[in-house]
Amino acid sequence: MPPAAESVAETAAATPANSVNSEGAVETRGLEPVPDAERTGHVRELFPTWVAANISVLLLTMGAGLIVFNGLNFWQVLIVATAAPILSYGIVGLISIAGKRGGSPGMALSRAVFGQRGNLFPGSLIWVARWGWETINAVTGAYAVLTVLDLLFGIKSNTALIVITLMLFVACTFLVSGLGINALRVCSKWSTYLFGAFSVLVLVYLVANTDWSAVFDKPAGSTAMLIAGIGTIAAGGISWVPSGPDFTRYLPRTASSKAMVGTTIGGAGIVVLPMVLMGAVMAVATPDLASAQDPVSFIGELLPAWISVPYLLIALIGMLLINSMSMYSAGFTAQTLGIKVSRAAAVSVNAVISLIFGFLLMVVATSFIGSFISFLTLLAVAFSAWIGVFGIDMLRRRSYDGVALMDTTRTSAYWYRGGFAWQAMTAWAVALLVGLLFTRVDWFSGPLASSWIGENGLGWAATIVVAGVLYAVLPRDRAQADVEPVEARESISV
């Protein structure tokens, strides 16, 4: 697998601090903090942002996986589909509060936590993880195009067509991600409406044509598999946590933190809940879809063409938005790593990587869903180490020094000792190692993967706890202090 408040995303161009944002097609602001005068966003605009971030037919496949692989029944899937977005996007909403405090993207604010040089380590890992997310989305989008071509024209998939569809999807993603905030807001708004309408239509069709006795007669699975299922579904949301501040930096400092968290959860949950449940219901009629190499074509088999074709086309727009959001954040991350290239060049690197990895996944890999679940598992651990440290820092910090964030030299207030905040670096590294010890995927198994934590798929949760606790108890070097005005501060309760 795969993001401000003005809606989905702006371009990630690194521009001078005195640049003025345009109301035209292309947004120009980069890493620098957004001035208070330009913070005209509204919390309610976060809702379509996180709806758009979850418009993916992969949720159907993941819902089916809860039935086929985890052995859960319908009511257990309902628990998973409810708990997962509350848990994961609750964390997204909490971390996004840093965006309105500092006015900068998440990985730029991370410099204040890890130090100007120290931030290169979690930043690099998160940047690489985004390659996988963008690859997964590109592959899913290509499969959607191939399925539509088959349904409408009887054109069967082949290697040449796979390459062409991948290139088209990635090219469209590159284009959409560069259009700017206003164009992306329109895309997000209308894709939300259309996808919601057709999802209701699919739901009505399933209600009328499903053998509900077979659905409700399925025996319950184990508690361990239920907990693991929550972790699997939540992993997608966890991957958005470092990007949360990217989409709240245009909110005024007075914006309600509670509303930000609630709107984030609501936008994601309104998509995740019904999509996962529909996937679970579909698994009754097509139990092999969860293990299929193609995670999309089953929609054409289960639904009539007059529903499946427009549904897939609308979902394709959603996946373009997801990938645009991911590339947008990846561009920011690349720039925080000190890569002196334009936004277009930074995004081009991600696009090329998506093409290469996408081709390998579609042509070489034997199991898409197996590769996808392995990726999600490792992704959650990688992001969780950063979340634990950054989250504890948020509880201590009420403001960010905008000048120090942009100053990557020794004169920066966030240079600390040699460019590193060693307490944060230590907590992050130890937590990352601990998380991997509890992790099991198709090609890797940690020595503690058979423990209770490992069997329940809680390696990512252990990573957050270890990172947070260790960072909280380590002696803190306060070589520099925040210099934001007192009126910019606010309290936060978790």
C-alpha positions as CSV (number, residue, x, y, z in Angstrom):
1,M,0.0,0.0,0.0
2,P,-0.5,4.8,-0.5
3,P,-3.0,13.6,2.2
4,A,-4.1,20.9,4.5
5,A,-7.1,21.5,6.0
6,E,-8.1,23.3,2.9
7,S,-8.8,19.7,1.9
8,V,-6.5,17.0,0.4
9,A,-3.1,18.4,-0.4
10,E,-1.0,21.2,-1.8
11,T,2.1,20.7,-3.7
12,A,5.2,20.2,-1.8
13,A,7.4,22.7,-3.5
14,A,10.1,24.2,-1.3
15,T,9.7,28.0,-1.8
16,P,11.0,31.0,0.0
17,A,9.4,31.9,3.3
18,N,7.9,35.1,1.9
19,S,6.1,33.3,-0.9
20,V,2.4,34.1,-1.2
21,N,0.0,31.2,-1.8
22,S,-2.0,31.4,-4.9
23,E,-5.7,30.8,-5.2
24,G,-5.0,29.4,-8.7
25,A,-4.4,25.9,-9.7
26,V,-0.9,25.4,-8.3
27,E,-0.2,26.0,-4.6
28,T,3.3,27.2,-3.9
29,R,4.1,27.0,-0.2
30,G,6.7,24.5,0.9
31,L,8.2,23.5,4.2
32,E,8.2,26.9,5.8
33,P,5.5,27.6,8.5
34,V,2.3,29.0,7.3
35,P,1.8,32.6,8.5
36,D,-1.2,33.2,10.7
37,A,-2.7,35.5,8.1
38,E,-2.9,32.6,5.7
39,R,-4.5,30.1,8.1
40,T,-8.0,30.3,6.8
41,G,-8.9,26.7,6.8
42,H,-11.8,25.0,8.5
43,V,-11.8,21.9,10.6
44,R,-14.8,20.5,8.6
45,E,-12.6,20.4,5.5
46,L,-10.7,17.6,7.1
47,F,-13.7,15.3,6.6
48,P,-13.4,14.8,2.8
49,T,-9.6,14.6,3.2
50,W,-9.8,11.5,5.2
51,V,-12.7,10.1,3.3
52,A,-10.6,10.4,0.1
53,A,-7.7,8.8,1.9
54,N,-9.7,5.6,2.3
55,I,-11.5,5.3,-1.0
56,S,-9.9,2.0,-2.0
57,V,-11.3,-1.3,-3.0
58,L,-8.5,-2.9,-1.0
59,L,-10.7,-2.5,2.0
60,L,-13.1,-5.0,0.4
61,T,-10.3,-7.5,0.1
62,M,-9.1,-6.9,3.6
63,G,-12.6,-7.4,4.9
64,A,-12.7,-10.7,3.1
65,G,-9.4,-11.6,4.6
66,L,-10.9,-11.3,8.1
67,I,-13.3,-14.0,7.2
68,V,-11.0,-16.3,5.2
69,F,-7.6,-15.9,6.9
70,N,-8.6,-14.8,10.4
71,G,-11.6,-17.0,10.6
72,L,-13.9,-14.4,12.1
73,N,-17.6,-14.2,11.9
74,F,-19.7,-11.2,10.8
75,W,-20.1,-9.8,14.3
76,Q,-16.4,-10.0,15.0
77,V,-15.7,-8.2,11.7
78,L,-18.1,-5.5,12.8
79,I,-16.0,-5.0,16.0
80,V,-12.8,-4.9,13.9
81,A,-14.3,-2.4,11.4
82,T,-15.5,-0.1,14.2
83,A,-12.4,-0.3,16.4
84,A,-9.7,0.0,13.8
85,P,-10.5,3.5,12.4
86,I,-11.2,4.9,15.9
87,L,-7.9,3.7,17.1
88,S,-5.7,4.5,14.1
89,Y,-7.3,7.7,12.9
90,G,-7.7,8.8,16.5
91,I,-3.9,8.8,16.6
92,V,-3.8,10.6,13.2
93,G,-6.1,13.3,14.6
94,L,-4.0,13.7,17.8
95,I,-0.7,14.1,16.0
96,S,-2.3,16.4,13.5
97,I,-2.7,19.0,16.3
98,A,1.0,19.7,15.9
99,G,0.2,21.0,12.4
100,K,-1.9,23.9,13.7
101,R,0.7,24.6,16.4
102,G,3.7,24.8,14.2
103,G,2.2,25.5,10.7
104,S,4.6,23.1,9.0
105,P,4.4,19.5,7.6
106,G,4.8,16.7,10.1
107,M,8.3,15.6,9.1
108,A,9.5,19.3,9.3
109,L,8.1,19.5,12.8
110,S,9.9,16.3,13.6
111,R,13.2,18.2,13.4
112,A,12.3,19.8,16.7
113,V,12.0,16.3,18.3
114,F,15.0,14.4,16.8
115,G,17.3,17.3,15.9
116,Q,18.2,18.5,12.5
117,R,20.5,15.5,11.8
118,G,18.7,13.0,13.9
119,N,15.5,13.5,11.9
120,L,17.2,12.1,8.9
121,F,17.0,8.6,10.3
122,P,13.2,8.3,10.9
123,G,12.6,10.5,7.9
124,S,14.5,8.2,5.6
125,L,12.6,5.1,6.9
126,I,9.3,6.8,6.5
127,W,10.2,8.0,3.0
128,V,11.2,4.5,1.9
129,A,7.9,3.1,3.5
130,R,6.0,5.5,1.3
131,W,7.4,3.9,-1.8
132,G,5.7,0.7,-0.8
133,W,2.4,2.4,-0.1
134,E,2.5,4.2,-3.5
135,T,3.4,0.9,-5.2
136,I,0.4,-0.9,-3.6
137,N,-2.0,1.9,-4.7
138,A,-0.5,2.0,-8.2
139,V,-1.0,-1.8,-8.6
140,T,-4.6,-1.6,-7.3
141,G,-5.3,1.2,-9.7
142,A,-3.8,-0.7,-12.6
143,Y,-5.9,-3.8,-11.7
144,A,-9.0,-1.6,-11.6
145,V,-8.3,-0.4,-15.1
146,L,-7.6,-3.9,-16.4
147,T,-10.9,-5.1,-14.9
148,V,-12.9,-2.3,-16.5
149,L,-11.3,-3.1,-19.9
150,D,-12.2,-6.7,-19.5
151,L,-15.8,-6.0,-18.5
152,L,-16.4,-3.4,-21.2
153,F,-14.4,-4.7,-24.2
154,G,-13.3,-8.2,-23.3
155,I,-9.6,-7.2,-23.3
156,K,-7.6,-9.6,-21.3
157,S,-4.6,-8.7,-19.2
158,N,-1.1,-9.3,-20.5
159,T,2.4,-8.0,-19.7
160,A,2.4,-5.1,-22.2
161,L,-1.1,-4.0,-20.9
162,I,0.1,-4.2,-17.3
163,V,3.0,-1.9,-18.1
164,I,0.8,0.6,-20.0
165,T,-1.9,0.7,-17.2
166,L,0.7,1.2,-14.5
167,M,2.3,4.0,-16.4
168,L,-1.0,5.7,-17.0
169,F,-2.0,5.5,-13.4
170,V,1.3,6.8,-12.1
171,A,1.3,9.6,-14.7
172,C,-2.2,10.7,-13.6
173,T,-1.1,10.6,-10.0
174,F,1.9,12.8,-10.8
175,L,-0.4,15.2,-12.6
176,V,-3.1,15.4,-9.8
177,S,-0.5,15.8,-7.1
178,G,0.9,18.8,-8.9
179,L,-2.4,20.6,-9.6
180,G,-2.6,22.2,-6.2
181,I,-4.9,22.5,-3.3
182,N,-8.0,23.9,-5.0
183,A,-8.1,21.3,-7.7
184,L,-7.5,18.5,-5.2
185,R,-10.3,19.9,-3.0
186,V,-12.8,19.6,-5.9
187,C,-11.6,16.1,-6.7
188,S,-11.9,15.0,-3.1
189,K,-15.4,16.5,-2.7
190,W,-17.0,15.0,-5.7
191,S,-15.2,11.6,-5.4
192,T,-16.6,11.4,-1.9
193,Y,-20.1,12.1,-3.1
194,L,-20.0,9.7,-6.0
195,F,-18.2,6.9,-4.2
196,G,-20.6,7.1,-1.3
197,A,-23.6,6.9,-3.6
198,F,-22.3,3.9,-5.5
199,S,-21.2,2.2,-2.2
200,V,-24.8,2.5,-1.0
201,L,-26.0,1.0,-4.3
202,V,-23.5,-1.9,-3.9
203,L,-24.7,-2.4,-0.3
204,V,-28.4,-2.5,-1.4
205,Y,-27.4,-5.1,-4.1
206,L,-25.6,-7.3,-1.5
207,V,-28.5,-7.0,0.9
208,A,-30.9,-8.3,-1.8
209,N,-28.6,-11.0,-3.2
210,T,-26.7,-12.5,-0.3
211,D,-27.4,-15.7,1.5
212,W,-27.6,-14.1,5.0
213,S,-28.1,-17.4,6.7
214,A,-24.6,-18.4,5.6
215,V,-23.2,-15.1,6.7
216,F,-24.7,-15.2,10.2
217,D,-24.2,-19.0,10.8
218,K,-20.4,-18.8,10.5
219,P,-18.8,-19.7,13.9
220,A,-16.8,-17.1,15.8
221,G,-13.0,-17.0,15.5
222,S,-10.5,-16.7,18.3
223,T,-9.9,-13.5,20.3
224,A,-6.3,-13.5,19.1
225,M,-7.4,-13.3,15.5
226,L,-9.9,-10.6,16.3
227,I,-7.2,-8.4,17.9
228,A,-4.8,-9.2,15.0
229,G,-7.5,-8.2,12.6
230,I,-7.9,-4.8,14.3
231,G,-4.1,-4.3,13.9
232,T,-4.2,-5.2,10.2
233,I,-7.0,-2.8,9.4
234,A,-5.6,-0.1,11.6
235,A,-2.2,-0.3,9.9
236,G,-3.5,1.6,7.0
237,G,-4.4,4.5,9.2
238,I,-1.2,4.3,11.2
239,S,0.7,5.0,8.0
240,W,-1.0,8.4,7.7
241,V,0.0,9.6,11.2
242,P,3.2,11.4,10.2
243,S,1.2,13.1,7.4
244,G,-1.5,14.4,9.8
245,P,0.1,17.8,10.4
246,D,0.5,18.3,6.6
247,F,-3.2,18.8,6.3
248,T,-3.8,20.9,9.5
249,R,-1.1,23.5,9.0
250,Y,-3.6,25.9,7.4
251,L,-5.9,25.8,10.4
252,P,-5.9,28.8,12.7
253,R,-4.2,28.2,16.1
254,T,-7.6,28.5,17.7
255,A,-9.2,25.6,15.9
256,S,-10.7,23.0,18.2
257,S,-8.4,20.0,18.8
258,K,-11.4,17.8,19.8
259,A,-13.1,18.7,16.5
260,M,-10.0,17.9,14.6
261,V,-9.7,14.4,16.1
262,G,-13.5,13.8,15.7
263,T,-13.6,14.9,12.1
264,T,-10.5,12.8,11.2
265,I,-12.1,9.7,12.8
266,G,-15.4,10.4,11.2
267,G,-14.1,10.9,7.7
268,A,-12.1,7.6,7.8
269,G,-14.7,5.6,9.7
270,I,-17.6,6.4,7.3
271,V,-15.6,4.6,4.6
272,V,-13.7,1.9,6.5
273,L,-16.7,0.5,8.4
274,P,-19.1,-0.3,5.4
275,M,-16.3,-1.3,3.0
276,V,-14.8,-3.9,5.4
277,L,-18.2,-5.3,6.2
278,M,-19.1,-5.5,2.5
279,G,-15.8,-7.4,1.9
280,A,-16.7,-9.8,4.6
281,V,-20.1,-10.4,3.1
282,M,-18.6,-10.9,-0.4
283,A,-16.3,-13.5,1.0
284,V,-19.3,-15.8,1.7
285,A,-20.0,-15.9,-2.1
286,T,-16.4,-15.8,-3.2
287,P,-14.3,-17.4,-0.4
288,D,-11.1,-17.4,-2.6
289,L,-11.1,-13.7,-3.3
290,A,-8.9,-13.0,-0.3
291,S,-6.1,-15.1,-1.7
292,A,-6.5,-14.0,-5.3
293,Q,-3.5,-12.5,-7.2
294,D,-5.9,-9.9,-8.5
295,P,-7.6,-8.1,-5.6
296,V,-10.1,-6.2,-7.9
297,S,-11.6,-8.5,-10.6
298,F,-13.8,-10.3,-8.2
299,I,-16.0,-7.1,-8.1
300,G,-16.9,-7.7,-11.8
301,E,-17.7,-11.3,-10.9
302,L,-20.0,-10.5,-8.0
303,L,-21.8,-7.4,-9.3
304,P,-23.6,-6.6,-12.6
305,A,-21.6,-4.5,-15.1
306,W,-23.9,-1.5,-14.6
307,I,-22.8,-1.3,-11.0
308,S,-19.3,-2.7,-11.1
309,V,-17.9,-0.5,-14.0
310,P,-18.9,2.9,-12.6
311,Y,-18.0,1.8,-9.1
312,L,-14.5,0.8,-10.2
313,L,-14.0,4.0,-12.2
314,I,-15.0,6.1,-9.1
315,A,-12.8,4.0,-6.9
316,L,-10.0,4.6,-9.4
317,I,-10.4,8.3,-8.8
318,G,-10.2,7.7,-5.1
319,M,-7.0,5.7,-5.5
320,L,-5.5,8.5,-7.6
321,L,-6.2,10.9,-4.7
322,I,-4.7,8.5,-2.1
323,N,-1.5,8.2,-4.2
324,S,-1.4,11.9,-4.7
325,M,-1.7,12.5,-1.0
326,S,1.1,10.0,-0.4
327,M,3.4,11.5,-3.0
328,Y,2.6,15.0,-1.6
329,S,3.8,13.9,1.8
330,A,6.7,12.0,0.4
331,G,7.8,15.1,-1.4
332,F,7.8,17.0,2.0
333,T,9.7,14.1,3.6
334,A,12.4,14.1,0.8
335,Q,12.9,17.9,1.3
336,T,13.2,17.5,5.1
337,L,16.0,15.0,4.4
338,G,17.9,17.9,2.7
339,I,17.6,16.6,-0.8
340,K,18.1,19.7,-2.9
341,V,15.7,19.0,-5.7
342,S,12.4,20.5,-6.9
343,R,9.2,19.0,-5.8
344,A,8.6,17.6,-9.3
345,A,12.0,15.9,-9.2
346,A,11.4,14.4,-5.8
347,V,8.0,13.1,-6.8
348,S,9.4,11.7,-10.0
349,V,11.7,9.5,-8.0
350,N,8.7,8.0,-6.2
351,A,6.9,7.6,-9.5
352,V,9.7,5.6,-11.1
353,I,10.0,3.4,-8.0
354,S,6.3,2.8,-8.1
355,L,6.5,1.6,-11.6
356,I,9.4,-0.8,-11.0
357,F,8.0,-2.3,-7.8
358,G,4.5,-2.3,-9.2
359,F,5.6,-4.3,-12.2
360,L,7.3,-6.8,-10.0
361,L,4.3,-7.2,-7.8
362,M,1.9,-7.7,-10.7
363,V,4.1,-10.0,-12.8
364,V,6.5,-11.8,-10.4
365,A,4.8,-12.0,-7.0
366,T,2.6,-15.1,-6.5
367,S,0.2,-13.5,-3.9
368,F,-0.9,-9.9,-3.8
369,I,-2.7,-10.1,-0.6
370,G,0.1,-11.9,1.2
371,S,2.6,-9.3,0.0
372,F,0.1,-6.5,1.0
373,I,-0.4,-7.8,4.6
374,S,3.3,-8.3,5.1
375,F,3.9,-4.7,3.9
376,L,1.2,-3.3,6.2
377,T,2.6,-5.2,9.2
378,L,6.1,-3.8,8.7
379,L,4.8,-0.4,7.8
380,A,2.9,-0.2,11.1
381,V,6.0,-1.0,13.1
382,A,8.2,1.5,11.2
383,F,5.8,4.3,11.7
384,S,4.9,3.4,15.3
385,A,8.4,4.1,16.6
386,W,8.2,7.7,15.3
387,I,4.6,8.0,16.7
388,G,5.6,7.1,20.3
389,V,8.4,9.6,20.4
390,F,6.6,12.4,18.6
391,G,3.5,11.9,20.7
392,I,5.2,12.2,24.0
393,D,7.0,15.3,22.8
394,M,3.7,16.9,21.9
395,L,2.5,16.5,25.5
396,R,5.6,18.5,26.6
397,R,5.7,21.0,23.8
398,R,3.1,23.7,23.0
399,S,4.9,25.6,20.3
400,Y,7.6,25.4,17.6
401,D,10.3,27.8,16.6
402,G,9.6,28.4,12.9
403,V,13.0,29.9,12.2
404,A,14.8,27.0,13.9
405,L,12.8,24.5,11.9
406,M,14.1,25.9,8.6
407,D,17.6,26.5,9.9
408,T,19.6,23.2,9.3
409,T,22.9,24.7,10.4
410,R,24.6,24.6,13.8
411,T,22.9,27.9,14.7
412,S,19.5,26.2,14.8
413,A,17.8,25.9,18.2
414,Y,17.0,22.4,17.2
415,W,20.6,21.4,16.5
416,Y,21.0,20.0,20.1
417,R,24.2,18.0,20.4
418,G,25.9,17.5,17.1
419,G,22.5,17.8,15.3
420,F,21.0,14.9,17.3
421,A,18.5,14.7,20.2
422,W,20.0,11.6,21.6
423,Q,17.1,10.8,23.9
424,A,14.6,10.7,21.0
425,M,17.0,8.8,18.8
426,T,17.6,6.2,21.5
427,A,13.9,5.7,22.2
428,W,13.1,5.5,18.5
429,A,15.9,2.9,17.7
430,V,15.2,0.7,20.7
431,A,11.4,0.7,20.0
432,L,11.9,-0.1,16.4
433,L,14.0,-3.1,17.3
434,V,11.5,-4.3,19.9
435,G,8.7,-4.0,17.4
436,L,10.5,-6.2,14.9
437,L,11.2,-8.8,17.6
438,F,7.4,-9.3,17.9
439,T,6.7,-9.3,14.2
440,R,5.9,-12.1,11.8
441,V,5.4,-11.7,8.0
442,D,5.7,-14.1,5.1
443,W,9.5,-13.8,4.8
444,F,10.5,-12.7,8.3
445,S,9.8,-13.9,11.8
446,G,11.1,-12.2,15.0
447,P,12.3,-14.3,17.9
448,L,9.3,-13.1,20.0
449,A,6.7,-13.5,17.3
450,S,5.2,-16.6,19.1
451,S,4.6,-14.6,22.3
452,W,1.2,-13.3,23.3
453,I,2.0,-9.9,21.8
454,G,3.3,-11.5,18.6
455,E,0.4,-13.9,18.2
456,N,-2.1,-11.1,18.6
457,G,-0.4,-8.9,16.0
458,L,0.5,-6.2,18.6
459,G,4.1,-5.6,17.6
460,W,3.1,-2.1,16.4
461,A,1.4,-1.3,19.7
462,A,4.4,-2.5,21.7
463,T,6.6,-0.3,19.5
464,I,4.5,2.8,20.4
465,V,4.5,2.0,24.1
466,V,8.2,1.3,24.3
467,A,9.1,4.4,22.3
468,G,6.9,6.7,24.3
469,V,7.8,5.3,27.7
470,L,11.5,5.3,27.0
471,Y,11.5,8.8,25.6
472,A,9.5,10.0,28.7
473,V,11.9,8.5,31.3
474,L,15.2,9.3,29.6
475,P,16.9,12.5,31.0
476,R,16.1,15.3,28.7
477,D,18.7,17.8,27.4
478,R,17.0,21.2,27.2
479,A,19.8,22.9,25.5
480,Q,17.3,25.1,23.6
481,A,13.8,26.3,24.6
482,D,10.7,27.1,22.4
483,V,10.3,30.8,21.6
484,E,6.7,30.8,20.3
485,P,4.5,33.5,22.0
486,V,2.5,32.4,25.0
487,E,-0.8,33.1,23.3
488,A,0.0,30.4,20.8
489,R,-0.1,27.7,23.5
490,E,-3.0,25.4,24.4
491,S,-3.6,22.4,26.5
492,I,-4.3,18.9,25.1
493,S,-5.8,15.9,26.8
494,V,-5.3,12.4,25.5
